[in-house]
Amino acid sequence: MSIFVKRKTRDELRSARSDAYGGLRQRQVLQQSAERQFKRQFFGLLLVIVTWSLAMGWLLALATNAHSATPPVEIGTVDVVPAQYQLGQELYLENCSTCHIALPPAVLPTQTWKNLLQDSQHYGAQLQPLVDPPRILVWKYLSTFSRVQRDDEETPYRLSNSRYFKALHPGVKLPRPVQLGSCVSCHPSASDYNFRRLTAEWK
């Protein structure tokens, strides 16, 4: 083999090695570039998440402070009344608090309320009974917030005969007879259907 051929083969071999090394080097450069880009994206995403978390925490703190600064709405009734029963409560008050203080359903058993809704004779007065659909709405409100009657107990129509009324007034020396008008002596806002506000002696 001539020297010229040997030299040419050696040069081709060097050239091939150089090309292979150059390709390897190029792949390494591309890989490093991709790694740097991934790190930038990762830290960018991390920065966005941290910023978002801080902003949400700050907004939550503002909302909490604003909520605590707002005085709570006074719940006048004995029970908190969900939205689906509020129309029934309004109709009950509209029909029952015009002549006397409206009683919370909790002070009498469900059977008493059922009988009162169906009877046109109301404690000696002749009433026009409610008709549907207002009667149904009032009944849903009264039946939901009143209590069951025991099998062995008579249906009470007076507060002094209701064990629920007595249970709601433990340690209270009640006047005899208990009358609706006497509620305001301990519940000054009873005429506004607020039985949670009490006179100073009961606070």
C-alpha positions in Angstrom: 0.0 0.0 0.0 1.4 3.4 -0.9 2.2 6.1 1.5 -0.4 8.3 -0.2 -3.2 5.7 0.4 -2.1 5.2 4.1 -2.1 9.0 4.6 -5.5 9.3 3.0 -6.9 6.5 5.1 -5.4 8.1 8.3 -6.9 11.5 7.3 -10.3 10.0 6.7 -10.1 8.2 10.0 -9.1 11.4 11.8 -11.9 13.2 10.0 -14.4 10.6 11.0 -13.2 10.8 14.6 -13.4 14.5 14.5 -17.0 14.3 13.0 -18.0 11.8 15.7 -16.5 14.0 18.4 -18.1 17.1 17.0 -21.5 15.3 16.9 -21.0 14.1 20.5 -20.0 17.6 21.5 -23.0 19.1 19.8 -25.3 16.6 21.5 -23.8 17.5 24.9 -24.3 21.2 24.2 -27.9 20.6 23.2 -28.5 18.5 26.3 -27.0 21.2 28.6 -29.1 23.8 26.9 -32.2 21.7 27.4 -31.3 21.2 31.1 -30.8 24.9 31.6 -34.2 25.6 29.9 -35.9 23.0 32.1 -34.4 24.5 35.2 -35.6 28.0 34.1 -39.1 26.7 33.5 -39.2 24.8 36.8 -38.0 27.8 38.8 -40.4 30.1 36.9 -43.3 27.8 37.7 -42.2 27.6 41.3 -42.1 31.4 41.5 -45.6 31.6 40.0 -47.0 29.1 42.6 -45.3 30.8 45.5 -46.6 34.2 44.4 -50.1 32.9 43.8 -50.1 31.2 47.3 -48.9 34.4 49.0 -51.6 36.5 47.1 -54.4 34.0 48.1 -53.2 34.0 51.7 -53.2 37.8 51.8 -56.7 37.9 50.2 -58.0 35.3 52.7 -56.6 37.3 55.6 -58.3 40.4 54.3 -61.6 38.6 53.9 -61.4 37.1 57.4 -60.6 40.5 58.9 -63.5 42.1 57.0 -65.8 39.4 58.1 -64.8 39.6 61.8 -65.1 43.4 61.6 -68.7 43.1 60.4 -71.1 42.7 63.4 -73.0 39.4 63.2 -76.6 39.5 62.2 -78.7 38.9 65.2 -80.6 35.6 65.1 -83.9 36.5 66.8 -85.7 33.2 66.5 -85.0 30.2 68.8 -83.8 28.2 65.8 -81.8 29.3 62.7 -84.3 29.1 59.9 -82.8 27.8 56.5 -83.9 29.6 53.3 -86.4 26.9 52.3 -88.5 27.5 55.5 -88.3 31.3 55.6 -91.4 32.0 53.4 -93.3 29.6 55.7 -92.0 31.6 58.7 -93.0 34.9 57.1 -96.5 33.6 56.4 -96.8 32.3 59.9 -95.9 35.7 61.4 -98.1 37.5 58.9 -101.1 35.5 60.0 -100.4 34.9 63.7 -98.6 37.9 65.1 -101.2 40.5 64.2 -103.4 39.7 67.2 -100.8 38.4 69.7 -97.1 37.6 70.1 -96.2 34.8 67.7 -94.7 31.9 69.5 -91.7 29.9 68.3 -92.7 26.5 67.1 -90.4 24.9 69.6 -92.6 25.7 72.6 -95.5 23.4 71.6 -95.6 19.9 70.1 -96.2 19.3 66.4 -99.7 17.9 67.1 -100.8 21.2 68.7 -99.7 23.2 65.7 -101.4 20.8 63.3 -104.7 21.1 65.3 -104.4 24.9 65.4 -103.9 25.2 61.6 -106.9 23.0 60.9 -109.3 24.6 63.5 -111.3 27.7 62.8 -112.0 28.1 66.5 -108.9 29.8 67.9 -109.0 30.3 71.7 -112.6 31.6 71.6 -112.2 33.5 68.4 -113.6 32.5 65.0 -110.8 32.6 62.4 -110.7 32.1 58.6 -108.5 29.0 58.3 -105.4 29.3 56.0 -105.8 27.7 52.6 -103.2 26.0 50.4 -100.5 26.8 49.3 -99.8 29.2 52.3 -101.1 26.6 54.7 -98.6 24.0 53.4 -95.7 26.5 53.7 -96.7 27.4 57.2 -97.1 23.8 58.1 -93.7 22.8 56.8 -92.1 25.6 58.9 -94.1 24.6 62.1 -93.7 20.9 61.7 -89.9 21.2 61.1 -89.2 23.3 64.1 -91.7 21.9 66.6 -91.2 18.7 68.6 -93.0 15.3 68.7 -95.6 14.6 71.3 -95.4 11.6 73.5 -98.1 8.9 73.1 -99.1 9.2 76.7 -99.4 13.0 76.9 -102.4 15.2 76.2 -102.1 17.7 73.4 -101.3 21.0 75.2 -103.0 24.2 74.0 -101.7 26.4 76.8 -98.0 27.2 77.5 -98.3 26.2 81.1 -99.2 22.7 80.0 -96.4 22.3 77.5 -93.4 20.3 78.7 -91.3 21.9 75.9 -92.1 25.4 77.1 -91.0 24.3 80.6 -87.9 22.7 79.3 -86.9 25.9 77.5 -87.3 27.8 80.7 -85.3 25.9 83.3 -85.0 27.7 86.6 -87.5 30.4 85.6 -90.2 31.2 88.0 -93.1 31.5 85.6 -96.2 33.6 86.4 -99.5 31.8 86.9 -101.2 31.6 84.5 -98.5 32.0 81.8 -99.9 34.4 79.2 -98.5 35.5 75.8 -98.2 39.1 77.0 -95.9 38.1 79.9 -93.2 37.0 77.4 -91.9 40.6 77.1 -91.0 40.7 80.8 -88.0 38.5 80.0 -87.9 38.7 76.2 -88.1 42.5 75.5 -88.1 41.9 71.7 -90.7 39.1 71.7 -93.1 41.3 69.8 -90.5 41.4 67.0 -90.2 37.6 67.1 -86.8 37.8 68.8 -86.7 35.5 71.8 -82.9 35.4 72.1 -82.6 38.9 73.4 -83.1 38.8 77.1 -83.5 41.3 79.9 -80.4 42.1 82.0 -81.3 39.7 84.8 -81.2 36.7 82.4 -78.1 37.5 80.5 
